[in-house]
Amino acid sequence: MAITPNLTDHAILVTGAGRGLGKSMSEKLASCGATIAVVDLDPAAGEAVAAGIRAQGGKAHAYAADVSSRPAVLDVAARFAQIHGRIDAVVNNAMLLRYEPVDQVTEDVLSRMVSIGINGSVWGAQALLAHLDPQRGGAIINMASPVAERGFPNTSAYSLVKGAIVTLTKVLAAELGPRGVRVNALAPGSVPTPGALGLNDKAEYERRARTIPMRRLGREEDNAEACAFLLSPEASFINGEILHVDGGIAAAG
Ligand SMILES: NC(=O)c1ccc[n+]([C@@H]2O[C@H](COP(=O)([O-])OP(=O)(O)OC[C@H]3O[C@@H](n4cnc5c(N)ncnc54)[C@H](O)[C@@H]3O)[C@@H](O)[C@H]2O)c1
């Protein structure tokens, strides 16, 4: 059965929401009553997601922005807050998915991944803090991964970003808890999204599914349900948690 917390009157900004996990989290949160800022580098993809949510009776606004740019993220947040009066939560989901052997990692690719994943998550936190209602508090969800805990070959750039995001999540949970802001991370595992399908072919996914303790791949809705729970009032004492939605990948080691 689906989790349907009451998120009516919540304004939630989701980055990288034009497809994949960002899209499914946006749709889920909107179905719980939240108003969504659908933020993506790809304007057409973001518009399509926001239009789809509105067609289902939900509330969504699309914004084109590169999350690696602090001014761009803060500008989007200001425009969204102007409509809603405040921002209640930010989901820092945007990332460039790319795997390659360490000796092939270029300066450009590494700095792009760091600036989207790490810098972008810091700018997302700042966006929330700039428009938080201090009486209501708020929440941040960062996107981690089982790769932050296990050594997966050929994922050096991606994994170091995810490791930093785990650290950032814990630091901000401690720093912002006293201000009423909960900071948690989701660590999804092996979900064949459009971005992930560029990393692993069908045969690799079939092989993986046989090794995952739950003996199946992740589904976008597994992660979206966990996201809705973490942003719900029922999760009001969960802070600094890295919630694995990976069928046991990280635990199995
Ligand atoms: N798919 C998985 O198995 C998996 C596992 C663990 C973690 N994750 C994490 O989940 C998140 C979403 O992954 P996904 O699989 O849905 O990826 P995806 O590539 O399918 O979607 C990513 C979206 O982010 C957008 N984006 C990329 N760079 C951006 C930028 N600079 N500014 C704004 N938007 C940008 C893209 O346009 C795209 O719409 C990522 O943080 C990823 O690391 C995914």
Ligand as a Chemical Component Dictionary entry (heavy atoms), coordinates in Angstrom:
data_LIG
# 
_chem_comp.id                   LIG 
_chem_comp.type                 NON-POLYMER 
_chem_comp.pdbx_formal_charge   0 
_chem_comp.three_letter_code    LIG 
# 
loop_
_chem_comp_atom.comp_id 
_chem_comp_atom.atom_id 
_chem_comp_atom.alt_atom_id 
_chem_comp_atom.type_symbol 
_chem_comp_atom.charge 
_chem_comp_atom.model_Cartn_x 
_chem_comp_atom.model_Cartn_y 
_chem_comp_atom.model_Cartn_z 
_chem_comp_atom.pdbx_ordinal 
LIG N1  N1  N 0  19.369 5.398  -10.507 1  
LIG C1  C1  C 0  20.024 4.831  -9.511  2  
LIG O1  O1  O 0  20.196 3.592  -9.444  3  
LIG C2  C2  C 0  20.585 5.685  -8.399  4  
LIG C3  C3  C 0  21.201 5.035  -7.318  5  
LIG C4  C4  C 0  21.711 5.800  -6.274  6  
LIG C5  C5  C 0  21.610 7.174  -6.308  7  
LIG N2  N2  N 1  21.014 7.777  -7.376  8  
LIG C6  C6  C 0  20.952 9.232  -7.346  9  
LIG O2  O2  O 0  19.624 9.665  -7.590  10 
LIG C7  C7  C 0  19.647 10.944 -8.252  11 
LIG C8  C8  C 0  18.818 10.867 -9.511  12 
LIG O3  O3  O 0  19.388 9.897  -10.372 13 
LIG P1  P1  P 0  18.636 9.343  -11.664 14 
LIG O4  O4  O 0  19.052 7.948  -11.788 15 
LIG O5  O5  O -1 17.193 9.709  -11.623 16 
LIG O6  O6  O 0  19.395 10.216 -12.814 17 
LIG P2  P2  P 0  18.916 10.758 -14.237 18 
LIG O7  O7  O 0  20.167 11.029 -15.004 19 
LIG O8  O8  O 0  17.913 9.836  -14.852 20 
LIG O9  O9  O 0  18.187 12.145 -13.905 21 
LIG C9  C9  C 0  18.953 13.223 -13.446 22 
LIG C10 C10 C 0  18.239 14.533 -13.774 23 
LIG O10 O10 O 0  19.053 15.586 -13.260 24 
LIG C11 C11 C 0  19.135 16.627 -14.225 25 
LIG N3  N3  N 0  20.389 17.359 -14.030 26 
LIG C12 C12 C 0  21.649 16.930 -14.303 27 
LIG N4  N4  N 0  22.535 17.901 -14.052 28 
LIG C13 C13 C 0  21.828 18.962 -13.591 29 
LIG C14 C14 C 0  22.183 20.260 -13.160 30 
LIG N5  N5  N 0  23.456 20.681 -13.176 31 
LIG N6  N6  N 0  21.199 21.102 -12.742 32 
LIG C15 C15 C 0  19.907 20.695 -12.745 33 
LIG N7  N7  N 0  19.507 19.483 -13.161 34 
LIG C16 C16 C 0  20.457 18.623 -13.574 35 
LIG C17 C17 C 0  19.097 15.899 -15.559 36 
LIG O11 O11 O 0  18.704 16.789 -16.622 37 
LIG C18 C18 C 0  18.078 14.794 -15.264 38 
LIG O12 O12 O 0  16.761 15.239 -15.540 39 
LIG C19 C19 C 0  21.127 11.267 -8.481  40 
LIG O13 O13 O 0  21.605 12.063 -7.403  41 
LIG C20 C20 C 0  21.783 9.896  -8.432  42 
LIG O14 O14 O 0  23.138 9.971  -8.090  43 
LIG C21 C21 C 0  20.510 7.069  -8.412  44 
# 
loop_
_chem_comp_bond.comp_id 
_chem_comp_bond.atom_id_1 
_chem_comp_bond.atom_id_2 
_chem_comp_bond.value_order 
_chem_comp_bond.pdbx_ordinal 
LIG N1  C1  SING 1  
LIG C1  O1  DOUB 2  
LIG C1  C2  SING 3  
LIG C2  C3  SING 4  
LIG C2  C21 DOUB 5  
LIG C3  C4  DOUB 6  
LIG C4  C5  SING 7  
LIG C5  N2  DOUB 8  
LIG N2  C6  SING 9  
LIG N2  C21 SING 10 
LIG C6  O2  SING 11 
LIG C6  C20 SING 12 
LIG O2  C7  SING 13 
LIG C7  C8  SING 14 
LIG C7  C19 SING 15 
LIG C8  O3  SING 16 
LIG O3  P1  SING 17 
LIG P1  O4  DOUB 18 
LIG P1  O5  SING 19 
LIG P1  O6  SING 20 
LIG O6  P2  SING 21 
LIG P2  O7  DOUB 22 
LIG P2  O8  SING 23 
LIG P2  O9  SING 24 
LIG O9  C9  SING 25 
LIG C9  C10 SING 26 
LIG C10 O10 SING 27 
LIG C10 C18 SING 28 
LIG O10 C11 SING 29 
LIG C11 N3  SING 30 
LIG C11 C17 SING 31 
LIG N3  C12 SING 32 
LIG N3  C16 SING 33 
LIG C12 N4  DOUB 34 
LIG N4  C13 SING 35 
LIG C13 C14 SING 36 
LIG C13 C16 DOUB 37 
LIG C14 N5  SING 38 
LIG C14 N6  DOUB 39 
LIG N6  C15 SING 40 
LIG C15 N7  DOUB 41 
LIG N7  C16 SING 42 
LIG C17 O11 SING 43 
LIG C17 C18 SING 44 
LIG C18 O12 SING 45 
LIG C19 O13 SING 46 
LIG C19 C20 SING 47 
LIG C20 O14 SING 48 
# 
